Amino acid sequence: MRRTSALARPALFAAVLGTAAAVLLPGSAAAAPDLRARSWYLESLHLAAAERIATGRGVTVAVLDSGVNEIPELSGRVLPGYDPGGGDGRRDRTGHGTSMAALIAGAGGSGDRLLGVAPRATILPVYAFGQPLPVPSATIVRLVHHAIDHGSRVVTMSFAAPDATPASAGWKRDPVSYADAHRAVLVAASGNRTEGMTRMGRPADVPGVVAVTGLARDGGAWSGSVTGAAAAVAAPAEALSFPTGIPGKETGTASGTSGAAALVSGELALIMAKYPGISSADAINRLVRTARDLGARGRDPVYGFGAADAAAALTRDVPKAGGNPLRTASPSAGSDSVVPGVSTVVLLAGVLVAAVLVAALVLIILVVRARRRRGPGDGGGGGGGGPGGPPPYGPGPGPTGYGDPPQQPPVPAQPARVPVGQSSGPPRSP
């Protein structure tokens, strides 16, 4: 498994977990760094305008990571979570989970306190990084269920692992179906080329998960980001600064798609705070349709639908989605089509109908010519010796198998929701 940013002991994590190419910059009590001045992503995501509209209040974001320390930026907003080794997830030994939580929901307040995307959202820490590595697929499924059962509307997974199972694998369908049924959205980092990854691994490659690629400070693609057809949106990934809550290493700066995924999770929290009853499909649809198109027109493997734009996501008119737009081939950015791939289907249908009409016309011409050659006395007609009637004119019923689009996989029955802060028991160990 690759944790997609560099924290704590860079050499160790580069060797064992595969971190992003980055340099940890430890802070000190004597000269606290100005985290706000380093937070270039604030402008990239148009957060000043967005946070005048929504702050994430009332939305819980689960951070499936290394735990979350209760730093000043998150004071009073880190819920008791889950740690299989004991405790409630509010202890982070590496700082990775804490940095992700701060990017999502840091409250800021001064130059040395990070301002996150959704500064009033609540964080649910769910410990996911442990031995052995990588995190098994079955464990990912159980932890996603646990997070959603405890009130999370957004589930952030800032890690990536190689995976060769097909998109139709049951474990890949289950967490997205469960999230869709509970109005939750799953977000994952695409991974980093700087650590040897060349293609998206799990869970970013799961159809329906919001796979986030990285942007550089100049607004273009971050060269260290893994890209691929599953890309949904791109967000800042280069040289992000953050608090860690680790004594002696209170702050750090790193590059990686971990941070990009956290920022997008914060934007989704803003969307859900502005539109409390929104479905997961409509929340994702609003995220991708309001992204700033970059690169090739429409969706592409580098930027997905484009650069995430929090202000646009909260203000633009967006049509309702017919389903999770990332579970099947998706429409081009800016298209008015709601159902993915509709333009392709319509074009194919038109070609088929035209082909049938041409075939019918040719058949009629051949029949008429043959009867003229035979003359009126050759018979072959209907009753009373008259000429037979022409075949029915038109395309007929259409080609075999050309019917309605396939239905989405069945959604499992919804279990009773567990109130936030009340445990339903830890997930079963893998």
ChimeraX attribute file (.defattr): number of C-alpha atoms within 10 A of each C-alpha:
attribute: neighborCount
match mode: 1-to-1
recipient: residues
	/A:1	21
	/A:2	28
	/A:3	30
	/A:4	33
	/A:5	33
	/A:6	27
	/A:7	28
	/A:8	21
	/A:9	10
	/A:10	19
	/A:11	13
	/A:12	12
	/A:13	18
	/A:14	20
	/A:15	11
	/A:16	14
	/A:17	23
	/A:18	27
	/A:19	31
	/A:20	30
	/A:21	20
	/A:22	19
	/A:23	15
	/A:24	17
	/A:25	17
	/A:26	18
	/A:27	17
	/A:28	13
	/A:29	8
	/A:30	6
	/A:31	8
	/A:32	14
	/A:33	22
	/A:34	14
	/A:35	22
	/A:36	20
	/A:37	12
	/A:38	16
	/A:39	19
	/A:40	16
	/A:41	26
	/A:42	18
	/A:43	11
	/A:44	18
	/A:45	23
	/A:46	16
	/A:47	23
	/A:48	13
	/A:49	15
	/A:50	22
	/A:51	17
	/A:52	9
	/A:53	16
	/A:54	24
	/A:55	26
	/A:56	26
	/A:57	17
	/A:58	16
	/A:59	24
	/A:60	28
	/A:61	32
	/A:62	30
	/A:63	30
	/A:64	27
	/A:65	25
	/A:66	25
	/A:67	29
	/A:68	34
	/A:69	27
	/A:70	19
	/A:71	21
	/A:72	17
	/A:73	23
	/A:74	26
	/A:75	12
	/A:76	11
	/A:77	20
	/A:78	23
	/A:79	19
	/A:80	18
	/A:81	26
	/A:82	25
	/A:83	21
	/A:84	15
	/A:85	9
	/A:86	7
	/A:87	12
	/A:88	19
	/A:89	27
	/A:90	23
	/A:91	20
	/A:92	21
	/A:93	16
	/A:94	21
	/A:95	28
	/A:96	28
	/A:97	33
	/A:98	30
	/A:99	31
	/A:100	33
	/A:101	39
	/A:102	32
	/A:103	30
	/A:104	35
	/A:105	33
	/A:106	29
	/A:107	23
	/A:108	18
	/A:109	12
	/A:110	12
	/A:111	14
	/A:112	19
	/A:113	23
	/A:114	30
	/A:115	24
	/A:116	30
	/A:117	34
	/A:118	31
	/A:119	26
	/A:120	23
	/A:121	26
	/A:122	25
	/A:123	26
	/A:124	30
	/A:125	30
	/A:126	28
	/A:127	25
	/A:128	24
	/A:129	19
	/A:130	13
	/A:131	7
	/A:132	8
	/A:133	12
	/A:134	18
	/A:135	19
	/A:136	14
	/A:137	15
	/A:138	13
	/A:139	15
	/A:140	20
	/A:141	18
	/A:142	17
	/A:143	23
	/A:144	26
	/A:145	18
	/A:146	23
	/A:147	28
	/A:148	26
	/A:149	23
	/A:150	21
	/A:151	21
	/A:152	26
	/A:153	25
	/A:154	28
	/A:155	28
	/A:156	31
	/A:157	29
	/A:158	30
	/A:159	31
	/A:160	29
	/A:161	24
	/A:162	17
	/A:163	15
	/A:164	8
	/A:165	14
	/A:166	10
	/A:167	13
	/A:168	11
	/A:169	10
	/A:170	11
	/A:171	15
	/A:172	23
	/A:173	20
	/A:174	19
	/A:175	23
	/A:176	24
	/A:177	19
	/A:178	22
	/A:179	27
	/A:180	19
	/A:181	17
	/A:182	19
	/A:183	19
	/A:184	26
	/A:185	29
	/A:186	27
	/A:187	23
	/A:188	29
	/A:189	38
	/A:190	37
	/A:191	39
	/A:192	33
	/A:193	20
	/A:194	20
	/A:195	20
	/A:196	14
	/A:197	20
	/A:198	15
	/A:199	21
	/A:200	27
	/A:201	23
	/A:202	27
	/A:203	25
	/A:204	28
	/A:205	28
	/A:206	27
	/A:207	20
	/A:208	27
	/A:209	28
	/A:210	30
	/A:211	33
	/A:212	38
	/A:213	39
	/A:214	34
	/A:215	29
	/A:216	19
	/A:217	16
	/A:218	10
	/A:219	14
	/A:220	16
	/A:221	23
	/A:222	23
	/A:223	15
	/A:224	24
	/A:225	32
	/A:226	27
	/A:227	27
	/A:228	20
	/A:229	16
	/A:230	28
	/A:231	27
	/A:232	32
	/A:233	31
	/A:234	37
	/A:235	29
	/A:236	35
	/A:237	31
	/A:238	29
	/A:239	21
	/A:240	23
	/A:241	26
	/A:242	32
	/A:243	30
	/A:244	29
	/A:245	23
	/A:246	19
	/A:247	11
	/A:248	11
	/A:249	18
	/A:250	20
	/A:251	27
	/A:252	24
	/A:253	21
	/A:254	24
	/A:255	30
	/A:256	34
	/A:257	36
	/A:258	35
	/A:259	33
	/A:260	33
	/A:261	33
	/A:262	34
	/A:263	32
	/A:264	31
	/A:265	33
	/A:266	30
	/A:267	29
	/A:268	32
	/A:269	33
	/A:270	30
	/A:271	29
	/A:272	28
	/A:273	23
	/A:274	19
	/A:275	14
	/A:276	12
	/A:277	11
	/A:278	16
	/A:279	23
	/A:280	26
	/A:281	24
	/A:282	23
	/A:283	23
	/A:284	26
	/A:285	22
	/A:286	23
	/A:287	27
	/A:288	28
	/A:289	27
	/A:290	24
	/A:291	26
	/A:292	18
	/A:293	23
	/A:294	20
	/A:295	15
	/A:296	13
	/A:297	12
	/A:298	19
	/A:299	24
	/A:300	22
	/A:301	17
	/A:302	27
	/A:303	30
	/A:304	30
	/A:305	30
	/A:306	28
	/A:307	29
	/A:308	31
	/A:309	25
	/A:310	29
	/A:311	23
	/A:312	20
	/A:313	25
	/A:314	25
	/A:315	15
	/A:316	11
	/A:317	11
	/A:318	17
	/A:319	13
	/A:320	15
	/A:321	19
	/A:322	13
	/A:323	20
	/A:324	25
	/A:325	24
	/A:326	22
	/A:327	20
	/A:328	14
	/A:329	14
	/A:330	20
	/A:331	22
	/A:332	20
	/A:333	21
	/A:334	17
	/A:335	11
	/A:336	11
	/A:337	16
	/A:338	17
	/A:339	17
	/A:340	21
	/A:341	15
	/A:342	15
	/A:343	14
	/A:344	11
	/A:345	12
	/A:346	11
	/A:347	10
	/A:348	12
	/A:349	15
	/A:350	11
	/A:351	12
	/A:352	15
	/A:353	17
	/A:354	13
	/A:355	13
	/A:356	17
	/A:357	16
	/A:358	13
	/A:359	13
	/A:360	17
	/A:361	14
	/A:362	11
	/A:363	14
	/A:364	16
	/A:365	10
	/A:366	10
	/A:367	12
	/A:368	11
	/A:369	10
	/A:370	11
	/A:371	16
	/A:372	10
	/A:373	9
	/A:374	11
	/A:375	10
	/A:376	13
	/A:377	10
	/A:378	12
	/A:379	14
	/A:380	13
	/A:381	14
	/A:382	10
	/A:383	8
	/A:384	7
	/A:385	12
	/A:386	12
	/A:387	16
	/A:388	12
	/A:389	8
	/A:390	10
	/A:391	10
	/A:392	9
	/A:393	11
	/A:394	13
	/A:395	17
	/A:396	11
	/A:397	9
	/A:398	12
	/A:399	12
	/A:400	6
	/A:401	6
	/A:402	10
	/A:403	8
	/A:404	6
	/A:405	8
	/A:406	6
	/A:407	6
	/A:408	12
	/A:409	11
	/A:410	9
	/A:411	14
	/A:412	10
	/A:413	8
	/A:414	10
	/A:415	10
	/A:416	7
	/A:417	12
	/A:418	14
	/A:419	11
	/A:420	17
	/A:421	12
	/A:422	12
	/A:423	14
	/A:424	12
	/A:425	8
	/A:426	14
	/A:427	17
	/A:428	11
	/A:429	9
	/A:430	10
